[in-house]
Amino acid sequence: MDAATDDLLWKHLRTVPAFRALLRAVEAQCYAGLPIVPPVLDLGCGDGHFASLAFEQPPDAGLDPWWGPLREARTRGAHRLLAQASGAHMPYPDGYFATVVSNSVLEHIPLPVLGHVLAETARVLRPGGRFYFCVPGPEFLPRLSLACLLDRMGLRPLGRLYRRFFHRVSRHYHYDGPAIWEQRLHAVGLTLERWWPYFSPRALAALEWGHYLGLPSLVCKKLTGRWILAPTRTNLWLTERLIRPIYRETLTGQPAAPAICLFFVAQKQCGADR
């Protein structure tokens, strides 16, 4: 692991809560080495934090349906242009983008709308253009640490209740595997080139418990506009010491790792203009 890869975690830790920093740093590394050919659309860009750290060049366009995050994204300057619009009705001409990225977004879109978003993604991609996206996979809910503990204690009904609770907290709608995503992509003229799992069970546990332990950061954000008041190595020494081994473990995961989260590379078929 080179210094730049290792430093991705610190760049996130100093700006967002630890559980979000871990997930986003791992996801940012997934894009390393991939051809990000302009013009680039960041579909579901949110507050622009991820784009500001993950990409060497600002994406040409960022699109999100919510005005609040877009206001924050505007202050970061992480995109050349921003648009408030639904992914099911993108304000761009056919074949305009060479690359579309969507980082941890599609799982928050209900199934009836998801097909329209994928069709619009295919429409705005030029033939040969690539679509990169990541989503939680089929093992996300089954591997939740507290639910697994309840299962082992013989309290499976409570385990199911906890999984439903975390599902609502996460605001996810689906946790599908590669075969289902391949069908969805094929239906709109996109070909799945490859995919890989990321995030280890231990990383998922850190993400899970971080939702609760990160509540003080949420209060800080509401009061000051910042997640971390003192983003120094001294202040974050213990946090970094606990998180960095999990980050490194996740980056060196094997292809047969549990499908907790999945990263996809798809390409628009030539002659598939819609």
DRENTIVEX-280030 format. One record per residue (C-alpha): residue in one letter; x, y, z. Coordinates in steps of 0.001 Angstrom, whole numbers, plus 500000, padded with zeros to 6 digits. Each point is the difference from the previous one (the first is absolute). Layout:
// DRENTIVEX-280030
resn,xx,yy,zz
A,X,Y,Z $
...
// end
This chain:
// DRENTIVEX-280030
resn,xx,yy,zz
M,500000,500000,500000 $
D,501513,503328,498952 $
A,499985,503183,502056 $
A,497302,501649,497879 $
T,497636,497080,500549 $
D,500686,499982,503722 $
D,499466,503762,500184 $
L,496502,499700,498544 $
L,498785,498844,503392 $
W,501502,502978,501813 $
K,498469,502444,497511 $
H,496586,498571,500852 $
L,500572,499579,503741 $
R,500817,503654,500472 $
T,496748,501137,498407 $
V,497236,497451,500727 $
P,499096,497485,502749 $
A,502196,496909,500144 $
F,497435,497524,498678 $
R,499283,502155,496957 $
A,503712,500666,499522 $
L,500747,496271,499934 $
L,497313,499224,497425 $
R,500738,502961,497758 $
A,503773,499514,500084 $
V,499608,496384,498904 $
E,497576,501036,497266 $
A,502335,502746,498809 $
Q,502733,497408,499600 $
C,497664,497939,497777 $
Y,500218,502747,497380 $
A,503817,500019,499996 $
G,501324,498883,496649 $
L,496621,500154,498270 $
P,499750,502195,496896 $
I,497970,503041,501036 $
V,499557,501541,496552 $
P,498416,503467,499807 $
P,497402,501266,499817 $
V,499012,498368,503294 $
L,496623,499984,501748 $
D,499804,499388,503749 $
L,496506,498548,500396 $
G,498715,500639,503527 $
C,502927,502250,500891 $
G,498599,500997,503408 $
D,502117,502495,501903 $
G,502991,499540,497694 $
H,502244,498670,502754 $
F,500737,496690,498289 $
A,500769,501552,496607 $
S,502302,502559,501621 $
L,502240,497226,501352 $
A,499543,497077,497601 $
F,500708,501569,496616 $
E,503099,501805,498798 $
Q,497926,502251,497722 $
P,496573,501402,500935 $
P,497168,498200,498212 $
D,498492,502182,497299 $
A,496503,499737,501460 $
G,498422,499046,503302 $
L,496312,499151,500241 $
D,497884,499548,503115 $
P,496286,500452,500789 $
W,500597,501722,503357 $
W,500842,503678,500284 $
G,501577,499873,503475 $
P,502914,497689,499068 $
L,500474,501850,496716 $
R,500521,503261,501889 $
E,502809,498333,501929 $
A,501416,498473,496813 $
R,500103,503459,498480 $
T,502271,501249,502784 $
R,502445,497130,499384 $
G,500432,500666,496296 $
A,500214,496272,499401 $
H,498012,500201,496738 $
R,500188,502365,497069 $
L,496195,500264,499825 $
L,497207,498913,502331 $
A,496380,499242,499225 $
Q,497020,499307,502229 $
A,497990,497332,498210 $
S,498742,496452,500243 $
G,502164,497242,498599 $
A,496892,498762,498216 $
H,499841,503270,498014 $
M,503536,501249,499358 $
P,500376,503433,498371 $
Y,502713,498878,497559 $
P,499981,499125,496295 $
D,500361,496469,498673 $
G,503521,498591,500031 $
Y,501510,503020,501734 $
F,502201,498252,502599 $
A,502912,497604,499559 $
T,499834,498905,503649 $
V,497271,499841,502627 $
V,500829,499243,503640 $
S,497444,499315,502725 $
N,501471,499293,503395 $
S,497703,498312,502551 $
V,496915,501588,498459 $
L,497944,497417,498112 $
E,499093,498035,503131 $
H,498058,503057,501192 $
I,497750,499997,496920 $
P,496746,497983,500124 $
L,499734,497211,497440 $
P,497204,501597,497937 $
V,502222,503065,499449 $
L,503339,498198,499720 $
G,499281,498725,496493 $
H,499353,503558,498801 $
V,503258,501212,501573 $
L,501982,497238,498292 $
A,498296,500744,496681 $
E,500874,503695,500346 $
T,503585,499084,500883 $
A,500238,497953,496809 $
R,498453,502845,498004 $
V,502490,502654,501102 $
L,502978,497655,499536 $
R,501678,499968,496620 $
P,500544,496600,498313 $
G,503037,498381,501587 $
G,499652,502186,503103 $
R,500276,498428,503438 $
F,497778,500008,503033 $
Y,501623,499418,503398 $
F,497838,499423,503054 $
C,500024,498279,503358 $
V,497210,498683,502202 $
P,499529,497815,503091 $
G,499798,496316,499080 $
P,497996,496980,501177 $
E,502188,499443,503065 $
F,499561,503500,501431 $
L,497049,499287,502304 $
P,500812,496339,500810 $
R,503506,500975,501209 $
L,498979,502789,502406 $
S,501904,499258,503204 $
L,497231,500600,502537 $
A,497495,498006,497955 $
C,502471,497119,499722 $
L,500548,500114,503770 $
L,496257,499804,500602 $
D,499782,497066,497579 $
R,502741,498115,501869 $
M,498171,500615,503276 $
G,496912,498343,498557 $
L,498166,503316,499695 $
R,499417,499902,496257 $
P,496737,502011,500128 $
L,501919,502841,501664 $
G,502729,499598,497395 $
R,497421,500442,497239 $
L,498559,503035,501764 $
Y,503447,501544,500289 $
R,500703,499412,496312 $
R,496733,501707,499089 $
F,500919,502900,502292 $
F,503442,500424,498436 $
H,498468,499721,496551 $
R,497791,503000,500812 $
V,502862,501937,501602 $
S,502142,499436,496905 $
R,497131,501064,497705 $
H,500723,497143,497615 $
Y,497455,498406,497680 $
H,501867,496962,498653 $
Y,503110,497835,500448 $
D,500289,498149,496717 $
G,502789,497867,498592 $
P,501904,500265,496712 $
A,497574,497844,497992 $
I,497075,502336,500692 $
W,502057,503098,499280 $
E,501214,498465,496753 $
Q,496380,499481,498916 $
R,499103,503594,500860 $
L,502982,501366,498108 $
H,499381,497812,496968 $
A,496379,501187,499836 $
V,501156,503589,499354 $
G,502851,499211,497615 $
L,502870,499788,502487 $
T,502384,497048,500206 $
L,501452,498911,503337 $
E,503746,499746,499427 $
R,501089,499001,503494 $
W,499181,500327,503655 $
W,501653,499287,503326 $
P,499031,499852,503680 $
Y,501460,502411,502520 $
F,499686,500569,503732 $
S,500754,497262,502515 $
P,497682,498781,502802 $
R,502180,501865,502503 $
A,499692,503174,497932 $
L,496236,499546,499919 $
A,499986,499718,503804 $
A,501947,503268,500208 $
L,497479,501614,497653 $
E,497083,498596,501998 $
W,501203,501140,503422 $
G,501243,503257,498572 $
H,496414,501005,499322 $
Y,499449,500073,503766 $
L,503425,501145,501203 $
G,499988,502782,497414 $
L,496994,501800,501495 $
P,502215,502672,501654 $
S,501396,500804,496546 $
L,496455,500465,498733 $
V,499293,502469,502803 $
C,503242,501794,499165 $
K,498992,500216,496343 $
K,496595,501437,500877 $
L,501492,502617,502333 $
T,503164,501001,498144 $
G,499658,498763,496421 $
R,503034,497747,500512 $
W,500140,496298,500804 $
I,503414,500213,501695 $
L,500880,503017,502144 $
A,503710,499245,500419 $
P,501225,498056,496944 $
T,503521,499425,501307 $
R,502068,496828,500249 $
T,500118,500439,503765 $
N,496255,500306,500418 $
L,499271,497131,497608 $
W,502880,497761,501086 $
L,497858,497315,501630 $
T,497382,500058,497243 $
E,502649,499593,497320 $
R,501753,497252,501965 $
L,496761,498006,500188 $
I,498806,500598,496439 $
R,503192,499763,497934 $
P,500546,496211,500462 $
I,496415,499370,498885 $
Y,500526,502258,496989 $
R,503155,498160,498962 $
E,498352,496623,500553 $
T,497104,501011,497782 $
L,502252,501161,497177 $
T,501796,496664,499939 $
G,496779,497950,500001 $
Q,499720,496921,497801 $
P,497651,499616,496990 $
A,498081,497352,501947 $
A,499283,502483,502811 $
P,496365,500298,501167 $
A,497905,502174,497706 $
I,499419,502685,502624 $
C,500491,502799,497494 $
L,500447,499729,496234 $
F,501789,502193,497453 $
F,498902,499819,496344 $
V,501531,501039,496689 $
A,497522,500156,497107 $
Q,500335,501259,496441 $
K,497482,501347,497550 $
Q,499709,497753,496984 $
C,500815,501560,496651 $
G,496809,500500,498052 $
A,497958,500041,503212 $
D,498891,503634,499810 $
R,496563,500455,501464 $
// end
